[in-house]
Amino acid sequence: MARNEVVLRVLKIIPGALSWSIIIIIACLAFLNPVAAAVVILTFDLLWIIRTLYLTSLLIIARRQLALHRDKDWLLDCRNAPQSCPWQKIYHLIIFPVYKESSEILRSSLLALKNSNYPMDKLIVILSFEERHGPAHETARVLENEFAKSFFRYITTFHPQNLPGEANTKGANATWAAKKAKEFIEGKAIPLENVLVSCFDADTCVEKEYLPCLTYNFLNNEKPHQASYQPFPVYNNNIWYASSFARLVEVTTSFNQMIESLRLEKFVTFSSHSMSFKTLVDIGYWPVDMISDDSVVYWKAYLFYKGDYRVIPLHVTVSMDAAYSDNFFKTIAVQYKQKRRWAWGVENFPYVLSRFLKEKEIPLPKKIRRSYHLLESHVTWAIWAVMITLLPTLVILFGGAAFSRMPIGYNFSRITGMLFNFALFSGVIIIFLSRTILPPRPADVKWSRNIVMLLEWVFVPLIIILLGSTPALDAQTRLMLGKEMVFYTTEKKRG
């Protein structure tokens, strides 16, 4: 085995090995030395309480920023702002990689674009279907008849199966579409640096001000080509119809992204986002053989620009579908598979570090800091729920009567209970904030659903147990053992 392959194999082992080592060591301590285990867990709980307060504060600030820009006319700002490149020269390329999504799902995404506060003659829209999905041709025909004349150019393409070096991933489809778009753009003599590309999930509905907001932030950035532009994702398309379990999970996901938007040094692209088309071409498009293409494309640009690349938060939302199914247990399965796919972003760790080892121009402190952020975020995801639910129970169980008579044992359950109380405190804030991002209640949904959406928060402990750490541990274990994961396409369900 070549030296580079050995290094890469070791890097793939590190996250999972570290996560499992922490859990196993503390579990063994709970049996061999309950006092030592209790000290470790109490220290973690204290740090987690501080972290919870800090992140809740960031969430309030992020939600406030979003509210301040809610009614802003970004196109007016584009017209009034002094720029070296007039906003009228900026084209938007919007790519929708499509697999099995229905015409209903895609139609709502295209209508949202059509209703944007931006000239339609500056929009190039590509629906890139998978050739391997038979019904795709009929879906493409229906939508092309309806939207072919709505934009500067509407393009339908079909991504072939089994191209050399490719896996069945969204990134492979998006790259195929982007290359087709490049042919069209160059044929029209449009400079690549005047094109902004947005890669959206098939169910992504942009709000009216998304495109002008993106244009304004691009033109008023000192290094516009050295940045990605990330809106706030919300899952409002079907939120009133989704099951309680799915709603709670998706609200948490939205809020996590709002929090990350204020931690700029750690901020990495997630799901639907935008960037300079010139930059995308320069870095060689999205990865065609990796599942976490949304984040890897950021790291490709970061490495291309020798660390001088960042993500700029856009204070607008894009709305997607909450993932749910026909019953409670199927919904858990759908959510679990989706979260495990996101947790597979741990593949970024060996990808980035293997390139950091070769890259000499990025300062060493920056490489160490970014590597630590990557590792810490994934390990924390994999252990936090186990640390606050399972391991304290083991300490009490193995400690027995002798441990319970000690001062630390007597107060252990009370102190760990403080974490639960702080979680309740932050939970109340999240419940309130979640109501502020809901769309209006549809006419066919009863008012009583509002009561249900308040009471459903009692299921949070169940979500922590089922989806807190297990998807991340699953993904890290697969990576550690060399069991590559297959791209999972989330089921889209409306009504």
Beta strands, then each sheet from edge to edge (+ up, - down):
strand 1: 91-97
strand 2: 123-130
strand 3: 153-159
strand 4: 195-199
strand 5: 205-206
strand 6: 227-234
strand 7: 273-276
strand 8: 310-319
sheet 1: 3+ 2+ 1+ 4+ 7- 6+ 8+ 5-
end
